Amino acid sequence: MKKAKDKFVVFFSFTAIILWSSCNGQVKEKEKTSDNNIQTQKIIGGGCEGCELMYEGMPKNISSVDTSAGWFEPGEKLLVTGIVLKPDGKTPAKDVIIYYWQTDNNGLYSPSPEMNKKAERHGHIRGWVKSDAQGRYEIYTIKPMPYPGRNIPAHIHISIKEPVLPNEYYTDELVFDDDKKLTTAERKKLPNRGGSGILRPVKMNEMLVAEHNFITGLNIPDYPSPKM
Ligand SMILES: [Fe+2]
């Protein structure tokens, strides 16, 4: 009986050691892999939660002009247009993909039945433009509404993918200068990534028109220098 008990103890201990070392080995391997990734693959711009959703449903051919689903819905019509510039702030940057997503006229990221399921949390008012040879782009949409019951200013999210860079990065959200929720404290928090995102739209032909230029690389961590 004692022998059987001893055998059980030995078997249990042996199994426990195998399981422990096996799990531990996997963790170490993961850590090792993770460390290697950190060393060899620095994410330009630091990454962001949800930015990668820009690739979900992204068309192969992207125009410099896009009309969002929101344009055909209730809301104040808005054109956001401007030039994408190189880091010098002067030279137009062509073929830069700008992905935008925003709330609807109720302040919600409302999904639609036909939209890409993986991108549902960005809501159905999302789209892409690619800067043309002069760096120009046009986004026809509606003015987003702020989140209901919150003090966060209304905004349009932007993620940018440059053709020569390995990953996308986010810029300042596009916000509105006349938004009461855009307080002095909120303005101070803006990191000025890609340039100020504060829009000052003017009314033209029953539509708000906001000029906005992006400066690629501005205040983007780990953005490669031109010599690299
Ligand atoms: Fe948002």
Residues whose N, C-alpha, C, O or C-beta is under 5 A from the ligand:
A	BS01	LIG	none
